[in-house]
């Protein structure tokens, strides 16, 4: 069966932890907004058929005119307004998909250093198994802390730091959305939603470079990498 590979790239976050007046996905690096570098990778990947961008309400026109059109991102078919929480924004992007016979590749717009190899491997794994997430093994010791006291040390050999892309067959994601508690405060990503619906999710090895730009340090590191790689 031939699937259509559709990427949903999120750009609806507030970026409050960066304490910037401009939202982090639009911060300029080398005269281009941060999210430009993310979209570029997906747009250049010959195995991606379509891109749906999810923007904050105030950024929809900016994304359409000053990013998609300006840089000729021809695979972007829709720019939709996001929701209050990240998973609500992804859901709005999901609802914009017209082709049900598809593999849905969900990626954070502020992870600009994802490589095509990781994206392709996540698609291949989702085609084979139904659901895949990228991640890297935890290297630090992880402890559970309550009231400033160590409660338990976890086995880091079993712990992974989850990234995006998170990739699913359309029907699996659709069925999972139909059976979730939208008020569940534990929802941080689509893998959680799929996992709660008892689907198996398989790992694809990501990269330490595939970081989510969250802090000022991350932003400085992103500037460094972009300058090194240009």
Backbone torsions as a table, in degrees:
resi	resn	phi	psi	omega
1	UNK	NA	131.5	179.9
2	UNK	-93.6	120.0	179.8
3	UNK	-98.4	153.0	170.0
4	UNK	-93.3	129.2	-177.9
5	UNK	-94.6	112.8	-175.4
6	UNK	-117.7	124.1	179.0
7	UNK	-97.5	133.7	169.6
8	UNK	-108.8	116.5	-179.3
9	UNK	-111.2	124.3	-175.7
10	UNK	-91.1	135.7	177.1
11	UNK	-145.0	41.1	-174.4
12	UNK	-111.4	4.4	-176.2
13	UNK	-74.2	163.3	-178.4
14	UNK	-91.7	-28.7	179.5
15	UNK	66.4	33.4	-173.6
16	UNK	-66.3	-25.5	-177.5
17	UNK	-70.8	-16.3	177.4
18	UNK	-84.2	-13.6	179.5
19	UNK	55.1	41.4	178.4
20	UNK	-108.2	152.4	177.4
21	UNK	-74.0	-22.4	177.8
22	UNK	-104.3	142.5	-179.7
23	UNK	-66.3	145.0	-167.3
24	UNK	-61.4	-30.8	-179.2
25	UNK	-67.6	-16.0	-178.4
26	UNK	-107.9	-0.1	178.2
27	UNK	-60.7	134.7	-175.9
28	UNK	-82.0	129.3	170.7
29	UNK	-128.4	120.8	-175.7
30	UNK	53.7	44.2	175.4
31	UNK	65.9	19.5	176.4
32	UNK	-134.5	143.6	178.5
33	UNK	-65.5	148.5	-176.9
34	UNK	-51.2	-43.0	-175.7
35	UNK	-68.2	-19.4	175.9
36	UNK	-54.2	-43.9	-175.5
37	UNK	-67.7	-33.1	177.6
38	UNK	-69.4	-49.7	-178.6
39	UNK	-61.2	-39.5	-177.6
40	UNK	-56.1	-44.5	-178.8
41	UNK	-61.0	-46.2	-179.8
42	UNK	-69.0	-38.1	-178.5
43	UNK	-66.8	-31.6	-179.1
44	UNK	-84.3	-13.6	-177.8
45	UNK	-75.6	119.0	-174.7
46	UNK	-68.9	-12.4	-179.8
47	UNK	-94.0	-4.0	174.6
48	UNK	-93.5	125.5	-176.5
49	UNK	-93.7	-30.3	-173.5
50	UNK	-154.7	147.8	176.7
51	UNK	-127.2	131.8	172.8
52	UNK	-115.0	124.1	179.5
53	UNK	-99.9	138.5	176.6
54	UNK	-114.4	117.1	-174.3
55	UNK	-114.2	161.9	168.5
56	UNK	-68.1	158.0	-174.4
57	UNK	-54.4	-45.0	-176.2
58	UNK	-75.6	-12.4	-174.9
59	UNK	-102.2	-1.9	-174.2
60	UNK	-57.3	-51.4	-178.2
61	UNK	-65.6	-39.4	178.1
62	UNK	-60.3	-46.1	-179.7
63	UNK	-62.3	-43.3	-179.3
64	UNK	-64.0	-48.7	-170.6
65	UNK	-87.4	-42.7	-170.9
66	UNK	-97.7	-5.0	176.7
67	UNK	-123.2	-62.5	-175.0
68	UNK	-62.7	-53.2	-178.2
69	UNK	-72.6	-41.9	-177.0
70	UNK	-60.3	-40.3	-176.1
71	UNK	-104.0	12.7	174.5
72	UNK	52.7	49.3	175.2
73	UNK	-80.2	85.9	-169.5
74	UNK	-70.9	-16.5	-179.6
75	UNK	-85.9	-10.1	177.0
76	UNK	-75.8	116.3	-178.3
77	UNK	-101.0	-25.3	-177.0
78	UNK	-147.1	146.0	168.4
79	UNK	-123.3	114.2	-175.3
80	UNK	-115.6	154.7	179.5
81	UNK	-78.1	135.0	-177.7
82	UNK	-82.7	-175.6	-179.3
83	UNK	-108.9	-166.1	-177.2
84	UNK	-77.3	-31.7	179.6
85	UNK	-119.1	157.9	-175.2
86	UNK	-56.3	-46.4	-175.9
87	UNK	-68.0	-26.5	174.8
88	UNK	-69.9	-35.6	177.2
89	UNK	-65.8	-43.9	178.1
90	UNK	-61.9	-40.2	179.6
91	UNK	-61.0	-39.5	177.7
92	UNK	-64.2	-38.3	175.0
93	UNK	-65.6	-40.4	179.3
94	UNK	-61.4	-41.1	-179.6
95	UNK	-65.1	-19.4	179.8
96	UNK	-83.1	-7.1	179.3
97	UNK	-73.5	130.5	-179.6
98	UNK	-100.4	-25.4	-177.5
99	UNK	-95.5	109.5	-178.1
100	UNK	-76.6	-25.6	178.1
101	UNK	-83.6	68.1	-172.2
102	UNK	-140.8	160.8	168.9
103	UNK	-104.5	125.8	-176.1
104	UNK	-101.8	120.0	-177.2
105	UNK	-109.1	110.2	-176.1
106	UNK	-101.5	128.6	-176.7
107	UNK	-141.7	141.7	175.9
108	UNK	-71.3	129.5	179.5
109	UNK	-63.7	-21.9	-178.9
110	UNK	-100.4	27.0	165.4
111	UNK	-113.9	78.8	-171.2
112	UNK	-78.1	-7.6	-174.0
113	UNK	-108.0	19.2	173.3
114	UNK	-63.2	142.4	179.7
115	UNK	-105.1	159.1	-176.6
116	UNK	-63.4	-31.7	179.9
117	UNK	-60.8	-46.2	179.7
118	UNK	-63.8	-42.8	179.1
119	UNK	-61.1	-47.0	-178.2
120	UNK	-64.1	-42.6	-179.8
121	UNK	-65.2	-35.0	178.5
122	UNK	-68.6	-36.5	176.7
123	UNK	-66.7	-45.4	179.6
124	UNK	-60.1	-42.1	-179.1
125	UNK	-67.9	-39.0	177.9
126	UNK	-67.1	-37.3	175.7
127	UNK	-61.1	-39.9	-176.8
128	UNK	-78.8	-44.2	-170.4
129	UNK	-110.9	-19.8	179.3
130	UNK	106.8	-32.5	-177.0
131	UNK	-152.3	135.2	-178.1
132	UNK	-147.1	144.9	174.4
133	UNK	-132.2	146.1	175.1
134	UNK	-88.2	147.9	177.7
135	UNK	-172.5	173.2	177.1
136	UNK	-129.9	150.1	179.1
137	UNK	-65.8	141.4	176.0
138	UNK	-66.7	135.0	179.6
139	UNK	-107.0	-22.4	178.1
140	UNK	-90.2	156.6	172.4
141	UNK	-73.7	133.2	-177.8
142	UNK	-111.1	128.7	179.4
143	UNK	-123.5	147.2	172.5
144	UNK	-89.4	127.1	-177.1
145	UNK	-119.2	134.1	173.6
146	UNK	-132.8	126.7	-179.7
147	UNK	53.2	39.3	176.7
148	UNK	76.9	8.5	-177.3
149	UNK	-119.8	138.5	177.6
150	UNK	-69.6	123.7	179.4
151	UNK	-99.5	-39.2	-174.4
152	UNK	-160.2	144.9	172.7
153	UNK	-104.2	127.4	-177.0
154	UNK	-90.2	154.7	178.9
155	UNK	-78.7	104.0	-174.7
156	UNK	-67.5	-16.1	176.4
157	UNK	-65.8	-17.9	179.4
158	UNK	-105.9	3.0	-174.2
159	UNK	-105.4	136.1	177.9
160	UNK	-128.0	143.9	172.0
161	UNK	-90.9	117.2	-173.1
162	UNK	-86.3	135.6	179.5
163	UNK	-118.3	-165.3	163.5
164	UNK	-122.9	156.0	15.2
165	UNK	-73.8	150.8	167.5
166	UNK	-118.0	126.1	-162.8
167	UNK	-129.7	133.2	-173.1
168	UNK	-144.4	150.6	165.9
169	UNK	-65.5	142.7	-175.9
170	UNK	-52.0	-48.0	-174.3
171	UNK	-64.8	-34.6	178.2
172	UNK	-65.2	-44.2	179.7
173	UNK	-67.8	-41.3	178.5
174	UNK	-59.3	-49.8	-179.2
175	UNK	-62.6	-35.7	-179.8
176	UNK	-68.4	-40.3	177.8
177	UNK	-63.1	-30.8	-178.0
178	UNK	-71.5	-16.8	-171.9
179	UNK	-127.3	39.4	178.4
180	UNK	-118.3	156.1	172.5
181	UNK	-89.4	108.2	-174.8
182	UNK	-66.9	-11.4	178.1
183	UNK	-97.9	5.0	-179.9
184	UNK	-67.3	114.0	-176.9
185	UNK	-73.0	-11.6	-178.8
186	UNK	-83.4	-7.6	-178.2
187	UNK	-71.3	113.0	176.0
188	UNK	-117.7	-19.8	-180.0
189	UNK	-155.3	174.1	-177.6
190	UNK	-72.7	-28.2	178.3
191	UNK	-60.3	-38.5	178.2
192	UNK	-61.8	-43.5	-179.6
193	UNK	-62.3	-44.9	-179.8
194	UNK	-67.8	-41.6	179.4
195	UNK	-61.2	-41.1	179.9
196	UNK	-63.7	-19.8	178.6
197	UNK	-98.2	16.6	171.2
198	UNK	67.3	25.3	171.1
199	UNK	-88.7	145.8	176.1
200	UNK	-80.8	139.6	-179.9
201	UNK	-121.8	135.0	-175.7
202	UNK	-113.3	148.0	-175.8
203	UNK	-88.6	143.4	168.9
204	UNK	-122.0	133.3	-177.1
205	UNK	-72.4	122.1	179.3
206	UNK	-91.0	-143.7	-176.0
207	UNK	-149.1	146.8	175.6
208	UNK	-64.2	-25.1	177.4
209	UNK	-69.1	-23.5	-175.3
210	UNK	-80.2	54.9	-176.5
211	UNK	-86.0	153.3	175.0
212	UNK	-91.1	124.7	-178.0
213	UNK	-74.3	109.0	-174.4
214	UNK	-125.4	-39.6	-175.4
215	UNK	-113.6	171.2	176.9
216	UNK	-61.2	-37.3	177.7
217	UNK	-61.7	-43.9	178.5
218	UNK	-58.9	-41.9	-179.0
219	UNK	-64.4	-42.3	178.0
220	UNK	-63.6	-39.4	178.6
221	UNK	-65.8	-39.2	177.9
222	UNK	-63.3	-42.1	177.5
223	UNK	-60.7	-41.2	178.9
224	UNK	-63.0	-47.9	-177.5
225	UNK	-64.1	-41.5	-179.9
226	UNK	-63.6	-39.9	178.3
227	UNK	-67.8	-37.4	-179.9
228	UNK	-68.3	-38.5	-172.2
229	UNK	-88.9	-9.6	-176.5
230	UNK	-76.4	NA	NA
